[in-house]
Amino acid sequence: MRRVAVTLLCFTLLALGFPSSARAQLGARTLPRSLDQLSEEAAIIVHGRVVSARIEPHPQLRNLTTIVVSMAVSDTYKGKPQKSFSFRQYVWDPRHAAVEYGKGQELVLLMGPVSEFGLSSPVGLEQGRFRVSRDQKGQTVAVNGRGNFGLFKGVEKRAQVRGMKLSVRTVGIVHQQKAGPLPLVDLENAIRSFAGTH
């Protein structure tokens, strides 16, 4: 009887608490968000490298598989500055999650708030997780799980409505940027503008 109750509780949590996460990891679409929306919804935004990532059951909800990620932080764009950052994320496919958070991987993460169950994930899932790398010219670039598609859609109009003054550089990015890798410095400047930390 107890096992049935625990199973029902887990299914309820999956249905109510983690639907977008489960669907996204199965390849379905999540609600598209642009960078200003991602930045506004994020509780903390960090840039750093993955130190460790381990798959393990949730400590209380044992039927839920999670990944615990620890990062060495090189910069904090929103939230309290810190040298390290750790979070626990619900995962549907552990193999996929392990690739997303490979040891040594350099990432910019726009993280949502921590839930009552101690779980957190990038805002918009793959949209709020940017992989940082060097392009063929040696330039440091960042690209999210959607290839930066729609990253600046409607940004300028929303900024005007809110009375937000964007930097000249950010306005230039908004006008020029299409899908594909974005110079890291431009991503940083835009995030700082949207998060109000410029």
Buried (B, 14 or more C-beta within 10 A) or exposed (E): EEEEEEEEEBEEBBEEBBEBBBBBBEEEEBEEBBBBBBBBBBEBBBBBBBBEBEBEEBEEBEBBBBBBBBBEBEEBBBBEEEEEBEBBBBBBBBEEBBEBBEEEBBBBBBBBEBBEBBBBBBBBBBBBBBBBBEEEEEEBBBBBBBEBBBBBBEBBEBBEEEEBEBEEEBBEBBEEBEEEBBBBEBBBBBBBBBBEEB
